[in-house]
Amino acid sequence: MFNRIRRLVVFCWDFVFNHEVSPLRHIPDVAIRHYILQALGLMWAVAFGVAVGSYTFLAVSVIGHVVLFAAAAITVTTWTAATAKPDLFVRGSIQKKTEGP
């Protein structure tokens, strides 16, 4: 079992990184093969870097948007409560003045 998985990993590695096994073997000039392999490697490094950065900032962006939506919801709830029940916001000092002699 372990030997079969090992052979699969080695085959996949060689298929991608070994210029004599990969489809790049059909390019006759070894220098061009190497150049193309380097260009593909750079492309994949940039692609993964952008993806990971995007996922990282996505979490921050989602948290920021949740905070903004929560602030908007609290504002609307406060305005609605102030319209429907203004006495809810009155503390004891005003109530004591109206109840006095």
N, C-alpha and C positions, 0 to 999 in steps of 0.2 A: 504493500500500500504506500509506504513512505517513499520507496524507490520510484514508483510510478509518478507520484506528485513531484518528486525531485526532477525527474526527466522532463516533465511538462514545464516546470519553471525554467529549466535550462534551455529547452527548445524555444519558449517564448522570449527569453532574454536574447538568445542568439538571433532569433528572427528579427528582433527590433534593432539590436546593437552590433551585430556582426555583419560587416559589409559583404562577406562571402556567402552568407546564408539568406540575407534579406533580399527583397526584390531589387535593391540597389545593385546587386551583383551583375545585372544586365548592362550597367553603364561601364564601358570599357576602361575609362581613365580612373585610376584609383584616387587621384587627387580630387577629382570632381565628386566621386562617391563620398569622400571624407567631407568635402565642403557641404554637400547636400545633407549629410547626416548631422553636421554641426548646425546648419540652418534649421533643420527640423527640431533638433534638441532645444535650440533657443526659442523657437516658436512655441513648443510645448511648455517650456519653463515660464514664458510670459503668460501663456494661457492659464496655467494653473495659478500663477501669482495673482492674476486679475480675478480669477474665480474665487480664490480664498479671500482676497481683499474685499470682493463684493459681498461674500457671505458674512464677513466680519462686520462691515459697515451696514449691512442689511439689518443685523440685530440691533445696532445702535439706532438706526433710522426707525425701526419698528417701535422701540421703546420711546423714542422722541415723539412719534405720532400718537402713541397711546397716552402719553402725558398731555399732549395738546388736546386730544379728544376728551380726556377726563376733565381738563380745565374748562372746556366749552360746556360739557354736561353739567358741571357744578355751577357755572354761571347761569345757565338756563334754569336750572332747578332753583337757584337763589332768587332770580327774577320772578319766577312763577310763584314761589312761596311768598315773596314780598307783595305781589299783587293780590293773592288769595287770602293770606293771613298775615297782615303787617304786624299784628301783636306778637307774633312769634319772635320777632327781633327786638322787642322792647324788654329791657332789663328792669330790675326792681326800682331804680331811681325814678323813672318816669311814672311807673305805676303807683309809687308812694305819693308823688306829688298830686296825682289826680284823685287819690283816695283820701287825701288830707282834709282838714276842717274848712 
